[in-house]
């Protein structure tokens, strides 16, 4: 986080073309997505979301992702 903050300050202070800073701006913008996947996208959260999802959506997700429900517990199986 500190590196992108430093680059943002540098980009503000230095007059350079905007495309020089596209990479750091993209990383800085996507940081919240990274944090979401690291801390929130866990098996327990997925199970809670699946439990609240409507039946057709749940079935579609289970069918496309390879997650099966066995005795109320979701298990991951590798599909060919």
Order of alpha helices (4+ residues) and beta strands (2+ residues): alpha-alpha-alpha-alpha-beta-beta
